[in-house]
Structures are given as C-alpha cells and as structure tokens.
Amino acid sequence: MHHSFVCDKIFFTRSTCLLITAKGHRMEADFSVARERMVKTQLIPRGIKDRRVLAAMKKVPRHRFVEEALWREAYNDHPLPIGQKQTISQPYIVALMTEALELSGNEKTLEIGTGSGYQTAILAELSQKVFTVERIRQLMTTARNTLAELGYTNILFKAFDGTLGWDEYAPYDAIIVTAGAPKIPEPLLEQLAEGGRLVIPVGNRFSQEMIRVTRKEKEVFTRKEFGGCRFVDLIGVHGWKP
Ligand code: SAH
C-alpha cells in the first residue's frame, strides 16, 4: 500500500513519460485481473477443467485481438466484432472447443477460420505447430501481425478456402473449424491423423451443434456432441455458398 503510494507520487511529480508508462502497466495489470476473473466466472463454473486450457486462457491477451475501442469489453461473456462482418468467439466457446481437442503439446494442429487470431494463439500455446487458414486475406494479415507482435513463432498462415483443408502438411492430430458448417467437409476427415480429433460446429445458418469426430482407425470415426452454439458461416466448396 505504502509502496504504491510512493510510486504514484514519484510518477506524478518527476515526469509525464514515467506517468504514461505507469498507466500502460496499470492497464496491462487490469487486463490480467480481468482474465483471471473471466476464467473464474465464465469457464470453471461451466465445467472447463483442462488445466492447460485454463492456463492459456489466463495468459493470452484477448484484448489485443480486437480494436482498441473494444479493449474494455474483451474479457466479457460474449463474442465481439472483428471487421468484415466476422466475430471473435465468446471466451467460453473458445475454451470448450480447445478442451474438446484434448491437446497435450505435441500436436500438429489445423485451424480453419483464423479471424482475429485469438483462437490461434490459444492453440499455439497448447500445440507444437499450428497451421491456420482464413478466406479473407485482410483478416489473415492483421492476425499474422498481432501474433508476431506477441512473439508466436510456431504458426503458419494461409489465405485460402479452408473447407479444402491444407493438404501439404496433412495429416493433422487436431483440426478445429471456427465457422458454422452445413456438414463436415470431407477433406478435413481425410486430413485427420489416426487418433486425431476434429471439432466443428455443424447445423443450419442460425444454430449449430458442436461436434467432435475422433479418427480411431483409418476407416473408423466416432462422434460426440457438445451442445448448441451459433457461428458465422463457413463459406466454401464444402461449406455454404458465398
Ligand atoms: N477463431 C476466430 C473466429 C473467427 S470467425 C477468432 O478467434 O477470432 C470465423 C472466421 O472463419 C471468419 O474470419 C471467416 O472469414 C472465416 N471463414 C469462413 N469460411 C472460411 C473458409 N472456407 N476457409 C477459411 N476461413 C473461413
């Protein structure tokens, strides 16, 4: 208490520059408190248990993936606009999908729908390498810059129709689709490694069911459902028509 009082006094009397730096630090500290609260009030009570997922959600600065005017809202319990009529998913949905992927840290992970790059950062924390595909080049470029600024070096980007997967680096141990699909795109099943998991929202344009498909053996796939959700459209050859 005493310490912080003294610091404030020094910053106020000595220099504006120090004051600004102090303010910046204080903002970052506020956001880290907001993240902690997000995990405690939005994720744990709804059943997210994977400690690595909770740690990643506590670590990744979600506010950096939205425009500055929305920073104060970044840790609230809802999706946010990211431009181009797209959205960054609600924190709980990001945690739910990530947990369903059952990442242990050694995975080659494919993400369809980079968007802001927030989910990409969570995947990069929890996998060995992330391959991410986004159909809107401008979103991909912004996401790539944000992720580079934050220091991620284990992510490859591609501006492309992700309903076709990313053949070159297949098979993948984990595949996540963060846009709503009318059906599971066949190429994604083909590019899934044996033992691999695919998590994807499937349904009509207004509501979808979160589905996980596990490739038990080459020709054996099992399926589990994780509840209702609503995503923007997955648009492409094996998705909705533009
Ligand atoms: N995971 C993102 C959410 C982005 S919203 C985040 O954390 O911010 C879904 C994204 O999927 C949009 O950016 C949209 O442009 C993209 N998308 C839709 N269809 C796609 C396709 N066929 N291939 C790649 N990206 C696609």
Boltz pocket constraint, residues with backbone or C-beta under 6 A from the ligand:
constraints:
  - pocket:
      binder: B
      contacts: [[A, 82], [A, 86], [A, 87], [A, 88], [A, 89], [A, 112], [A, 113], [A, 114], [A, 115], [A, 116], [A, 117], [A, 118], [A, 119], [A, 120], [A, 133], [A, 134], [A, 135], [A, 136], [A, 139], [A, 160], [A, 161], [A, 162], [A, 163], [A, 178], [A, 179], [A, 232], [A, 233], [A, 234], [A, 235], [A, 236], [A, 239]]
      max_distance: 6.0
